[in-house]
Amino acid sequence: MFYDMSEILNLKNISQYFYQGKNKITVLSQLDLVLSSSQKVAVIGSSGSGKTSLLNIISLMEKPKTGSMFLLGKSISKATDNEKSDLRKANIGYVHQKNSLLMEFTAYENIYLSLLINNYNKKYAKEKTMHLLEKVNMTHRHSHKPANLSGGEQQRIAIARAISNDPEIIVADEPTGNLDDKNSHLIIDELSNITEENHSTLVLATHDSKIAKKMNTIFELNDNRLKII
């Protein structure tokens, strides 16, 4: 099978639904999406429109009910949970609205431990951690625990941790939802710069139209389908 080398992820005819009692709730319906390297995509839509489900499918944390998925040209529709876990570690970084930092560890340790968990050796993990802190302008706060960091600083550390595996895809679910306007734009600009530097793909869910306009493609999720706006 031949595929466009710039193509990172291809979703074909994806549907997702669940049941509440006997009622079938459709979240996504026959959805198609192709993501390419260095592409920056915003997904907008009302609460409950399915944005998080779509991001979870892209990040291999949720299995669609129907459809096929290709990552770097390889089918992953029948991949086992362990195989998907390995693919996530190797190819995907996730930035949550709530940064999920480990509160008992410093900014440095939050990144360093993530690298160790992904089987990097200690010497490389130490060097990589300092490089990532520099990338998000947080070297001066490396010894601080999350409770002593501002919301924007915490999210910078979360971004550094998310890109520690040099992911092909960065998935960000409302990453500025808990930040003020100034910090929101700083964080998005940093994510955009990292995407361009690493030739990765950024998929961002947001309610903020100003944030969405910073991306080069905007999709609206409405009536269980995506459309470019």
Secondary structure as UniProt FT lines:
FT   TURN            5..6
FT   STRAND          7..20
FT   TURN            21..22
FT   STRAND          23..36
FT   TURN            37..38
FT   STRAND          40..44
FT   TURN            47..48
FT   HELIX           51..58
FT   TURN            59..60
FT   STRAND          66..71
FT   TURN            72..73
FT   STRAND          74..75
FT   TURN            77..78
FT   HELIX           81..91
FT   STRAND          92..95
FT   TURN            103..104
FT   HELIX           107..117
FT   TURN            118..119
FT   HELIX           122..135
FT   TURN            136..137
FT   HELIX           139..141
FT   TURN            142..143
FT   HELIX           146..148
FT   HELIX           151..162
FT   TURN            163..165
FT   STRAND          169..173
FT   TURN            175..178
FT   HELIX           181..198
FT   STRAND          201..205
FT   HELIX           209..212
FT   TURN            213..214
FT   STRAND          217..222
FT   TURN            223..224
FT   STRAND          225..228
//
